[in-house]
């Protein structure tokens, strides 16, 4: 059996959660990691049995490593473009953490580089790999809720306050150097969280007809700017050429959760855990419900690794729908850019 050797640049929390799933995938190996933090390098090396020669303090050394088949780039948002381009130039397949870039022009630069190289590239929207997404698509295509009308989707986590005794909340001290709150690092709730609802809206809207780069309009935009100059709470409405609309929400201020409701003429689909996967509720207009359940034991990152491995083993450089394609990344970054710069 062919083994796909993975390398990871950037060893934050999401890289750690991702890495824990390699032991459950037969044809994947976490071969190498890179971080400027010695403690993180040692921790990863010990926990995931990585040879010392594959523990790189210099990101460039990992990119140049001939033994690596694909690089997962899990750095702060502002560093994505540089290291994606480095990986592409060195003919390495790429999975990059969302958002792929911090603006639309940078996404176009990556797209242009990919045109010159035959490699696999995808933005790491892990929710696209969970079987609930294919189930939602099948329901819609089979007319379970009739003609699509609208949807609402959100991603909000209160990181600005902490609960104290008797449920009182106290304002957290904000670190202006944190990637979440530093504008130069691509901070703000729209880039960090809002790209999820916009990408899901893009997926659902594309089931009606193909979406092109300038087809979408953003209206009813609201933004609240925090003390460090980044957006901390925001909403907008996406208008599709078909008449379909989507209300999107992102927040560092409120626990909005990660629920989505997709409405059609005959009923609706309620997705209670959009970004990590879970049960789906199919409702008709008479309020009768059907619950579709999924395996809760299989981690969403395991689905992600398995799907990408399948691509690479089969020699395919194109993502399989509904996995995020480069063209979708480009359109989604245009939406996020318009939202940010309103």
C-alpha positions in Angstrom: 0.0 0.0 0.0 1.3 3.4 -0.9 1.9 5.8 2.0 1.4 9.5 1.7 4.0 11.4 3.7 2.7 14.6 5.2 4.6 17.7 6.5 3.1 20.4 8.7 4.3 24.0 8.9 3.0 25.8 12.0 2.2 23.8 15.1 -0.7 25.5 16.8 -3.8 24.0 18.3 -5.5 23.1 15.0 -2.3 21.4 13.7 -2.3 19.3 16.9 -5.9 18.3 16.6 -5.3 17.5 12.9 -2.2 15.4 13.7 -3.9 13.2 16.2 -5.8 11.5 13.4 -2.8 10.1 11.4 -2.7 7.0 13.6 -6.2 6.2 12.4 -5.4 6.4 8.7 -3.6 3.4 7.2 -2.1 5.1 4.2 -0.9 8.4 5.7 2.1 9.2 7.8 3.0 12.5 9.6 6.6 12.5 8.5 7.9 16.0 9.3 6.9 19.2 11.1 8.3 22.7 11.3 8.1 25.4 13.9 10.2 28.2 15.2 9.2 27.1 18.8 11.6 24.4 20.1 9.1 23.2 22.7 6.4 22.6 20.1 8.9 20.7 17.9 10.0 18.5 20.7 6.4 17.8 21.8 5.3 16.9 18.3 8.4 14.7 17.8 7.8 12.8 21.0 4.0 12.4 20.7 3.8 11.5 17.0 7.1 9.5 16.8 8.7 11.9 14.3 12.4 11.3 13.6 14.7 14.1 14.7 16.0 14.7 11.2 12.4 15.6 10.2 12.0 18.2 13.0 12.7 21.5 11.1 13.2 24.9 12.8 13.3 26.5 9.3 10.1 26.3 7.3 12.2 26.3 4.1 13.9 23.1 5.1 10.6 21.3 5.2 9.5 22.7 1.9 12.8 21.4 0.3 12.4 17.9 1.9 12.2 15.4 -0.9 10.4 12.8 1.2 7.3 14.9 1.7 4.3 14.5 -0.6 2.0 17.2 0.8 2.4 20.1 3.1 -0.3 21.3 5.5 0.3 25.0 6.2 -1.2 25.9 9.5 0.5 29.3 10.1 -1.2 32.6 11.0 -3.3 34.0 8.1 -0.8 36.6 7.0 1.9 34.0 6.3 -0.3 31.7 4.2 0.4 33.2 0.8 4.2 33.2 1.1 4.5 29.6 2.1 1.8 28.3 -0.3 3.7 29.9 -3.1 7.0 28.4 -1.8 5.4 25.0 -1.7 3.9 25.3 -5.2 7.2 26.4 -6.6 8.8 23.3 -5.1 6.1 21.0 -6.6 4.6 20.1 -3.2 0.9 19.4 -2.9 -0.8 21.8 -0.5 -3.5 21.9 2.1 -3.7 25.4 3.6 -5.6 26.4 6.7 -8.5 28.8 6.1 -8.6 31.6 5.0 -6.1 30.7 2.3 -5.1 34.3 2.1 -6.0 37.6 3.7 -7.3 39.2 0.6 -8.6 38.6 -3.0 -5.5 39.7 -4.9 -3.3 37.2 -2.9 -5.8 34.4 -3.8 -5.4 35.4 -7.5 -1.7 35.2 -7.2 -1.9 31.6 -5.9 -4.4 30.6 -8.6 -2.0 31.9 -11.3 0.9 30.0 -9.8 -1.2 26.8 -9.7 -1.9 27.1 -13.4 1.8 26.6 -14.1 2.1 23.6 -11.8 0.3 20.2 -11.7 -0.2 19.8 -7.9 -3.1 19.3 -5.5 -4.3 22.4 -3.7 -7.2 22.9 -1.3 -8.2 25.2 1.5 -8.8 23.4 4.8 -12.5 23.9 5.3 -12.8 20.7 7.2 -16.6 20.7 7.3 -16.7 20.0 3.6 -15.3 16.5 4.2 -18.0 15.4 6.7 -20.7 13.1 5.3 -23.5 15.4 6.5 -22.5 17.8 3.6 -23.1 15.1 0.9 -26.3 14.2 2.6 -27.5 17.9 2.5 -26.6 18.1 -1.2 -28.5 14.9 -1.9 -31.6 16.2 -0.1 -31.6 19.4 -2.0 -30.9 17.8 -5.4 -33.7 15.3 -4.8 -36.2 18.1 -4.1 -36.8 17.3 -0.4 -37.3 20.9 0.5 -38.3 22.1 -3.0 -36.9 25.2 -4.7 -34.2 26.9 -2.6 -35.2 30.2 -1.2 -32.8 31.3 1.5 -30.5 30.3 4.3 -28.9 31.6 7.5 -25.6 30.5 8.7 -23.3 31.7 11.5 -20.0 31.1 13.4 -19.6 33.1 16.6 -17.4 32.5 19.7 -17.3 34.9 22.6 -13.5 35.4 23.1 -13.9 38.9 24.6 -15.3 37.9 28.0 -15.1 35.1 30.5 -17.7 33.7 32.8 -17.3 34.3 36.5 -19.1 33.1 39.6 -22.9 33.2 39.3 -22.7 33.5 35.5 -21.4 37.1 35.5 -19.1 37.9 32.6 -15.9 39.8 32.9 -14.1 41.4 30.0 -10.9 39.6 29.0 -7.7 41.5 28.6 -7.0 41.6 24.8 -3.5 40.9 23.5 -3.0 43.2 20.6 -0.2 40.9 19.3 -2.6 37.9 19.1 -3.3 36.7 15.5 -7.0 37.1 16.3 -6.8 40.8 17.2 -3.8 42.0 15.1 -4.8 43.5 11.8 -1.3 42.9 10.3 -1.6 39.2 11.1 -5.0 38.9 9.3 -7.1 39.2 12.5 -10.8 39.9 12.9 -13.9 37.7 13.1 -14.7 38.0 9.3 -11.4 36.5 8.2 -11.2 34.0 11.1 -14.8 32.8 11.3 -16.9 34.6 8.6 -15.1 32.8 5.8 -17.0 29.6 7.0 -20.6 30.9 6.5 -19.6 32.6 3.3 -18.1 29.4 1.9 -21.1 27.3 3.0 -23.5 29.8 1.4 -21.4 29.6 -1.8 -21.7 25.8 -1.8 -25.5 25.8 -1.3 -26.1 28.6 -3.8 -24.0 26.8 -6.4 -26.5 23.9 -6.4 -29.0 26.2 -8.2 -26.6 27.3 -10.9 -22.9 27.9 -11.5 -21.5 30.9 -9.6 -19.0 33.2 -11.3 -16.6 35.6 -9.6 -18.7 38.8 -10.0 -22.2 37.2 -9.6 -22.7 37.9 -5.9 -23.7 41.0 -4.1 -23.3 41.8 -0.4 -26.0 44.0 1.2 -27.1 45.0 4.7 -23.5 44.8 6.0 -23.0 45.5 9.7 -19.6 45.7 11.4 -18.4 46.4 14.9 -14.8 47.3 15.3 -12.9 46.5 18.5 -10.2 48.3 20.5 -7.4 46.9 18.3 -8.9 48.0 15.1 -10.2 44.6 13.9 -13.9 43.6 13.4 -15.3 41.7 16.4 -18.9 41.3 15.3 -20.4 41.4 11.8 -23.2 40.3 9.6 -24.2 40.6 5.9 -26.6 39.3 3.3 -25.4 37.5 0.2 -27.6 37.9 -3.0 -27.3 35.3 -5.7 -28.3 35.7 -9.3 -31.0 33.1 -8.9 -32.8 35.1 -6.2 -31.4 32.9 -3.5 -30.2 34.8 -0.4 -28.0 34.0 2.6 -27.6 35.8 5.8 -24.1 35.3 7.2 -22.9 36.1 10.7 -19.5 36.1 12.4 -18.5 37.2 15.9 -15.8 37.3 18.6 -18.3 39.0 20.9 -21.3 36.6 21.0 -21.6 32.8 21.2 -23.6 32.6 17.9 -22.8 28.9 17.7 -22.5 27.2 14.3 -26.0 26.5 13.2 -27.4 26.8 9.7 -30.9 26.7 8.4 -31.6 26.2 4.6 -35.1 27.0 3.5 -37.0 25.8 0.5 -40.6 26.1 -0.8 -41.5 22.7 0.7 -39.5 22.7 4.0 -36.1 23.3 5.5 -32.9 21.6 6.6 -31.5 22.4 10.0 -27.8 21.8 10.5 -27.0 22.2 14.2 -23.3 21.6 14.0 -22.3 22.9 10.6 -18.5 23.1 11.0 -17.7 19.9 12.9 -20.5 17.6 11.7 -23.5 16.2 13.5 -27.1 15.2 13.0 -29.3 17.0 10.4 -33.1 17.7 10.8 -35.3 17.7 7.7 -38.5 19.6 8.3 -41.5 20.0 6.0 -44.0 22.9 6.0 -46.3 20.8 8.3 -43.6 20.8 11.0 -43.0 17.0 10.7 -39.3 16.2 11.3 -36.9 13.5 10.2 -33.5 13.3 11.9 -30.5 12.0 9.9 -27.7 10.8 12.2 -24.0 10.2 11.5 -21.2 8.4 13.1 -20.0 10.4 16.1 -16.8 8.4 16.7 -15.1 9.4 13.5 -13.2 12.7 13.7 -13.8 15.3 11.0 -10.0 15.7 10.4 -9.8 11.9 9.8 -12.3 12.3 7.0 -10.2 15.1 5.6 -6.9 13.2 5.6 -8.6 10.1 4.1 -10.1 12.1 1.2 -7.0 14.0 0.3 -4.9 10.8 0.5 -7.3 9.1 -1.9 -6.7 12.0 -4.4 -3.0 11.8 -4.1 -2.8 8.0 -4.4 -5.0 8.1 -7.5 -2.8 10.8 -9.0 -5.6 13.3 -9.1 -4.8 17.0 -8.7 -8.4 18.2 -8.8 -10.5 18.3 -5.6 -13.7 16.2 -5.6 -16.9 18.1 -5.1 -17.9 19.2 -2.5 -14.3 19.7 -1.3 -13.1 23.3 -1.7 -11.6 24.0 -5.1 -9.3 26.8 -6.1 -12.1 28.6 -8.0 -14.3 28.4 -4.9 -11.5 29.8 -2.8 -11.1 32.7 -5.2 -14.8 33.5 -5.1 -15.0 33.1 -1.4 -12.1 35.4 -0.9 -13.8 38.0 -3.1 -16.9 37.8 -0.8 -14.7 38.1 2.3 -12.8 41.0 0.8 -16.0 42.9 0.0 -17.3 42.2 3.5 -14.1 43.4 5.2 -13.7 46.5 3.1 -17.3 47.7 3.1 
